[in-house]
Amino acid sequence: PGGVRLAEPRRGESRRDARSWGFGAARAIIAAMGTVTAIQIARRTGFCYGVREAIDKAKEAQAAGKRTHTLGHVVHNEGVIAGLAALGIRKVENLDEVEDGTTVVIRAHGVRPEVIARAEARGLEVIDGTCTWVIQEQRALAELVAEGYTIVILGTPSHPEVVGLLGFAPDAIVVDEEDEWEAKIPRKKRMALISQSTQPPWKFEKLAAFLVGRSHELKVVNTVCPVTIRRQEDTLETARAVDLMVVVGGRRSANTRELTRLCEMVGTPVLQIESVADLVDPGVFDGARVVGVSGGTSTPIEDLRDVARRVCELAGTPEVAARADELASAALAEAATPAGRTTSLPD
């Protein structure tokens, strides 16, 4: 194939040995050519509005000449954090690291109310970058506490959003995987269920059904973010239509991990990476003709375009590799929507 000629026998080698060597060389050359013929980016990807607004607020403060810090990772994406650092925006883990006269941007995941109170008591300028959806969660949780419900939160206990929610309901029961529900959730007369915004809808629904048998009165407040739901739907749609998926997002990102898990659930091979720099081995694409790309809510859509281009360069057929930039731009144009844009700031 491709004009590969079988080798003539070398000294001390039979013609059969030479033929075997020749077939091996042919296979290696064919593999090097790549098999990918098409690339797709899942629709409605890119930054969610909560991530975009938190990042824009930090950039605006720095551009206004303020010494700007973010309290923790403003979003779960190392590339985005590095970009903010390059602008002079420093990340700190707690308020003790913040100097007087500094502006502090609250992360999109939110924080406990006492953190903001402490910052304001020190005279720091606080810019609240908490996602508006998370703010609604916090308000709903405070109301449930006031109404006297025993509260169950579906979420990862160490996740920053959950840590912040516990500031509004310190006695809430936090559960994650199904195998811990029986042991951790008591039987109570009045119970209420709320969720970390990036939890999968199916798990929230299953926990709600479980709690029906644990309580006489159950109040369910669905706080699973609609953007997260749409992202999962679009990723599943793409995964069912391709031979292999690449999911791009921060290693800390819960919603990125869930996208990877969903691809696995429908039986599509999936590769999770943090950035285009992780794509170095063309072998992972062997045999794949159509490759899909998706990303977490804190992954810039431009990163998905760069990954699409790299897949074409690394594993595309000769024609696809030669048109890598064109094909990646076309895939981006098909997927990009105003809701997923990277910034609201003017150029």
PyMOL commands that set and color helices and strands:
alter all, ss='L'
color gray80, all
select helices_A, chain A and resi 15-33+49-63+78-86+95-97+113-121+132-146+160-166+178-184+201-212+226-239+254-265+276-278+282-285+301-315+318-322+324-335+338-340
alter helices_A, ss='H'
color red, helices_A
select strands_A, chain A and resi 38-41+68-71+90-92+103-106+125-128+150-154+173-175+188-195+215-220+244-248+270-273+290-295
alter strands_A, ss='S'
color yellow, strands_A
deselect
rebuild
show_as cartoon
